[in-house]
Amino acid sequence: DEDLATVIRTGIASTGMPAFKFQPAEVTAVVAFIRAGFDPGGTAVKVGSPSRGAALFAGKGRCATCHRVNGVGPRTAPD
């Protein structure tokens, strides 16, 4: 989880993944959403808020500009 959080906070310049200035709780929510399989009803992770993670993914994080989840996002990105 810390590796995911680091990538979210620092980005990966060579891939175009930007760094994000999220609050610690926001990073935790995004990691929880990823760990739950992008399923707001998922039970794989009990940390964070799946709805908050989904909101960050779709909103402030702009993750869907590079990543694809459940058919939403660029066609070139893996689902």
Buried (B, 14 or more C-beta within 10 A) or exposed (E): EEEBBEBBEEBEEEEEBBEBEBEEEBBBBBBBBBBBEBEEEBEEBEEBBBEBBBBBBBEEBEBBEBBBBEEEBEEEBEE
